[in-house]
Amino acid sequence: MTVSVVRTKEWAFPVPPAKREVVKATPEVDTGKPPVLFVPGFGHGAWVFTEHWLEHTADRGFPAYAMSLRGHGNSAPAPKADMRAYAHDVAQVAASLPSRAVIVGHGAGALATAHALSRYPAKACVLLAPVFGGIGTALRNPFLCLPALFGAGLRLPAGQLFSREVPQNTARAYARRMGRASGKAQRQLLWGRDPEDPVGDPPILVVGSPDDRIVADNAVRRVARRYGGAPLLFPGMGHDLMLDARWREPIDAILDWLDKAN
């Protein structure tokens, strides 16, 4: 294990507080299932999960929550936020839920989630189209991603985020709603440190698509191997699986896995 016991930086330079957007959907009856916290990636807000997955998760009996990292969605602006601040947001929101949460992190939000797992004992975790060791991701899209190294705002077009099954007008409307992460966090995504080992040894599922135009298939498999398993892959889908035309397939598979894991 590589979990830090004494966090000198956390004590000497605490993450500043920030107002965070959290939305929820709850089952009609208490099923005793753990809460599920959805964490969006860079440029995305809680809305990417409220579109389909939040209510669907509640319909399956899980209390469902979606958050926006600081500087995203309706959370407070944070132009100088770093990955440590984003991980802090995830851990703080998870700790505020009624019981130990399952955390589902998407894209760069999966990396923030993995960092948060070193201090929050999650019930389980799902890393969705995870962006780890992001320089490989940058090389897959050099003209789009490498400018982020020099402080340029990273906003990906619809064609990079969705499969061709999503109608063009819908995909473009989604893409227009995307924002940007801070320049510092973007650089850390490409060059930052690896997450520490999670506390409590939670079960971890890695989910992706071999046709993701952001994250290479071998990168998804590498993350899955790190956590001791094989990825669950959905061919034909884009990076934003929760907004893609076949959005029900991955979330139902995730919830089926949670029913068995818990």
C-alpha positions as CSV (number, residue, x, y, z in Angstrom):
1,M,0.0,0.0,0.0
2,T,1.1,3.5,-0.7
3,V,-1.4,5.5,1.3
4,S,0.0,8.5,3.1
5,V,-0.6,8.6,6.8
6,V,0.7,12.1,7.5
7,R,-0.4,14.7,4.9
8,T,1.8,17.7,5.6
9,K,0.7,19.6,2.6
10,E,-3.0,19.2,3.5
11,W,-2.3,20.6,6.9
12,A,-0.1,23.4,5.9
13,F,-1.9,24.4,2.7
14,P,-5.6,23.4,3.1
15,V,-7.9,23.4,0.0
16,P,-10.0,26.5,0.2
17,P,-13.8,25.9,0.6
18,A,-16.0,26.3,-2.4
19,K,-19.8,26.1,-3.1
20,R,-20.5,22.8,-4.9
21,E,-23.5,21.9,-6.9
22,V,-25.1,18.6,-5.9
23,V,-28.3,17.2,-7.3
24,K,-30.1,14.1,-6.3
25,A,-32.8,11.6,-7.2
26,T,-34.1,9.1,-4.6
27,P,-36.1,5.9,-4.9
28,E,-39.8,5.9,-3.9
29,V,-39.1,3.4,-1.1
30,D,-36.0,2.8,1.0
31,T,-34.3,-0.2,-0.5
32,G,-31.2,-0.2,1.8
33,K,-28.9,0.2,-1.2
34,P,-25.9,2.5,-0.9
35,P,-26.0,6.0,-2.4
36,V,-24.3,6.4,-5.8
37,L,-22.3,9.6,-6.4
38,F,-21.6,10.6,-10.0
39,V,-18.6,12.7,-10.7
40,P,-18.3,14.4,-14.1
41,G,-15.0,15.0,-15.9
42,F,-13.4,18.2,-17.0
43,G,-15.7,20.6,-18.7
44,H,-18.7,18.6,-17.7
45,G,-21.2,19.4,-14.9
46,A,-23.8,17.4,-12.9
47,W,-26.2,17.9,-15.8
48,V,-24.5,15.2,-17.9
49,F,-25.8,12.6,-15.4
50,T,-29.2,14.3,-14.7
51,E,-30.0,13.9,-18.4
52,H,-30.5,10.1,-18.1
53,W,-28.5,8.2,-15.5
54,L,-29.6,9.9,-12.2
55,E,-33.3,9.1,-12.4
56,H,-32.6,5.7,-13.9
57,T,-30.3,4.9,-11.0
58,A,-33.0,5.9,-8.5
59,D,-35.5,3.8,-10.4
60,R,-33.2,0.8,-9.8
61,G,-33.4,1.5,-6.1
62,F,-30.2,3.4,-5.5
63,P,-30.2,6.9,-4.0
64,A,-28.5,8.9,-6.7
65,Y,-26.4,12.1,-6.5
66,A,-24.5,14.0,-9.2
67,M,-22.0,16.8,-8.3
68,S,-20.1,19.4,-10.2
69,L,-16.5,20.0,-9.4
70,R,-15.5,23.5,-8.4
71,G,-15.4,25.7,-11.5
72,H,-17.9,23.5,-13.3
73,G,-21.6,23.5,-13.8
74,N,-23.3,25.5,-11.1
75,S,-20.5,25.2,-8.6
76,A,-18.5,28.3,-7.6
77,P,-15.9,29.6,-10.1
78,A,-12.4,28.3,-9.4
79,P,-9.9,29.4,-12.2
80,K,-6.9,28.3,-10.1
81,A,-8.2,25.0,-9.0
82,D,-5.9,22.0,-9.2
83,M,-6.4,18.2,-9.1
84,R,-6.0,18.2,-5.3
85,A,-8.9,20.6,-5.0
86,Y,-11.1,18.5,-7.3
87,A,-10.2,15.3,-5.3
88,H,-11.1,17.2,-2.2
89,D,-14.5,18.1,-3.7
90,V,-15.2,14.4,-4.4
91,A,-14.2,13.3,-0.9
92,Q,-16.2,16.1,0.8
93,V,-19.4,15.5,-1.1
94,A,-19.1,11.7,-0.6
95,A,-18.6,12.1,3.1
96,S,-21.7,14.3,3.3
97,L,-24.0,11.6,2.0
98,P,-26.2,9.5,4.3
99,S,-24.0,6.4,4.2
100,R,-20.8,5.1,2.6
101,A,-21.1,5.9,-1.1
102,V,-20.4,4.2,-4.4
103,I,-18.5,6.8,-6.5
104,V,-18.7,6.8,-10.3
105,G,-16.1,9.1,-11.8
106,H,-16.0,9.9,-15.5
107,G,-13.0,11.0,-17.6
108,A,-10.7,13.3,-15.7
109,G,-13.3,13.0,-12.9
110,A,-12.3,9.4,-12.6
111,L,-8.8,10.5,-11.8
112,A,-10.1,13.0,-9.2
113,T,-12.1,10.1,-7.8
114,A,-9.1,7.8,-7.7
115,H,-7.2,10.5,-5.7
116,A,-10.2,10.9,-3.4
117,L,-10.2,7.1,-2.7
118,S,-7.0,7.5,-0.8
119,R,-8.8,9.4,1.9
120,Y,-12.5,8.3,1.6
121,P,-13.4,4.7,2.2
122,A,-15.9,4.2,-0.6
123,K,-18.4,1.3,-0.7
124,A,-17.3,0.6,-4.3
125,C,-16.0,2.6,-7.2
126,V,-16.6,2.8,-11.0
127,L,-14.0,4.5,-13.2
128,L,-15.8,5.4,-16.4
129,A,-13.7,6.1,-19.5
130,P,-10.9,7.1,-17.1
131,V,-8.2,9.6,-18.1
132,F,-5.1,8.4,-16.3
133,G,-1.6,9.1,-17.4
134,G,-3.1,11.7,-19.8
135,I,-0.1,12.3,-22.0
136,G,-1.1,9.2,-23.9
137,T,-4.6,10.7,-24.3
138,A,-3.0,13.9,-25.6
139,L,-1.1,12.1,-28.2
140,R,-4.2,10.5,-29.5
141,N,-5.6,14.0,-30.1
142,P,-2.4,16.1,-30.4
143,F,-3.9,19.2,-32.0
144,L,-6.8,19.3,-29.6
145,C,-5.1,18.4,-26.3
146,L,-1.5,19.6,-26.4
147,P,-2.4,23.3,-26.3
148,A,-3.7,22.6,-22.8
149,L,0.0,22.3,-21.7
150,F,0.4,26.0,-22.5
151,G,-2.7,27.2,-20.7
152,A,-5.2,27.1,-23.5
153,G,-8.8,26.1,-22.5
154,L,-9.6,22.6,-23.5
155,R,-13.0,22.1,-25.0
156,L,-13.6,19.1,-27.1
157,P,-16.0,19.1,-30.1
158,A,-19.0,16.9,-30.3
159,G,-17.3,14.5,-32.8
160,Q,-14.8,13.6,-30.1
161,L,-17.3,13.0,-27.3
162,F,-20.2,11.0,-28.9
163,S,-20.8,8.2,-31.3
164,R,-22.4,8.7,-34.7
165,E,-25.6,7.3,-33.3
166,V,-26.3,10.6,-31.4
167,P,-28.1,13.0,-33.7
168,Q,-25.8,15.8,-34.8
169,N,-28.1,18.6,-33.4
170,T,-28.3,16.8,-30.1
171,A,-24.5,16.2,-29.9
172,R,-23.8,19.8,-30.8
173,A,-26.2,21.1,-28.2
174,Y,-24.5,18.9,-25.5
175,A,-21.0,20.2,-26.7
176,R,-22.1,23.8,-26.4
177,R,-23.0,23.2,-22.7
178,M,-19.4,22.0,-21.9
179,G,-17.1,24.3,-19.9
180,R,-13.4,24.2,-19.1
181,A,-11.2,23.1,-16.3
182,S,-8.5,25.3,-14.9
183,G,-5.2,25.5,-16.8
184,K,-3.3,24.1,-13.8
185,A,-5.6,21.1,-13.5
186,Q,-5.3,20.5,-17.3
187,R,-1.5,20.4,-17.0
188,Q,-1.7,18.1,-14.0
189,L,-4.0,15.8,-16.0
190,L,-1.2,15.3,-18.5
191,W,1.8,15.3,-16.2
192,G,0.5,14.8,-12.6
193,R,1.3,12.1,-10.1
194,D,-0.5,8.7,-10.0
195,P,-3.2,8.2,-7.4
196,E,-2.3,6.5,-4.1
197,D,-3.9,3.2,-3.3
198,P,-7.5,3.4,-2.1
199,V,-8.3,3.0,1.6
200,G,-10.5,0.1,2.6
201,D,-9.9,-1.9,-0.6
202,P,-13.2,-1.2,-2.3
203,P,-14.3,-3.2,-5.3
204,I,-13.4,-1.2,-8.4
205,L,-14.9,-1.6,-11.9
206,V,-13.4,0.1,-15.0
207,V,-15.9,0.8,-17.8
208,G,-15.2,2.2,-21.3
209,S,-15.5,1.8,-25.0
210,P,-12.9,0.6,-27.6
211,D,-14.3,3.3,-29.9
212,D,-13.7,6.2,-27.4
213,R,-11.9,9.0,-29.4
214,I,-10.5,10.5,-26.2
215,V,-9.2,7.5,-24.2
216,A,-7.3,4.8,-26.0
217,D,-8.5,1.2,-25.5
218,N,-5.1,0.2,-24.1
219,A,-5.2,3.0,-21.6
220,V,-8.6,1.8,-20.3
221,R,-7.2,-1.7,-20.0
222,R,-4.1,-0.4,-18.2
223,V,-6.3,1.3,-15.5
224,A,-8.3,-1.9,-15.1
225,R,-5.1,-3.9,-14.6
226,R,-3.9,-1.5,-12.0
227,Y,-7.1,-2.2,-9.9
228,G,-6.9,-6.0,-10.5
229,G,-9.5,-6.6,-13.1
230,A,-10.5,-6.4,-16.8
231,P,-12.5,-3.5,-18.2
232,L,-16.2,-3.7,-19.1
233,L,-16.3,-2.4,-22.7
234,F,-19.2,-1.1,-24.9
235,P,-18.2,-1.1,-28.5
236,G,-19.7,1.6,-30.7
237,M,-20.1,4.2,-27.9
238,G,-18.3,7.5,-27.5
239,H,-16.4,9.0,-24.5
240,D,-19.6,10.4,-22.9
241,L,-21.3,7.1,-22.4
242,M,-23.9,8.6,-20.1
243,L,-25.2,10.9,-23.0
244,D,-24.7,8.5,-25.9
245,A,-27.6,6.9,-27.8
246,R,-27.3,3.6,-26.0
247,W,-26.9,5.1,-22.5
248,R,-29.0,2.5,-20.8
249,E,-26.5,-0.4,-21.5
250,P,-23.5,0.8,-19.4
251,I,-25.6,2.1,-16.5
252,D,-27.6,-1.1,-16.2
253,A,-24.4,-3.1,-16.3
254,I,-22.9,-0.9,-13.6
255,L,-26.0,-1.2,-11.4
256,D,-26.1,-5.0,-12.0
257,W,-22.4,-5.2,-10.9
258,L,-23.3,-3.1,-7.8
259,D,-26.2,-5.4,-6.9
260,K,-23.7,-8.3,-7.0
261,A,-20.8,-6.5,-5.3
262,N,-22.9,-5.3,-2.4
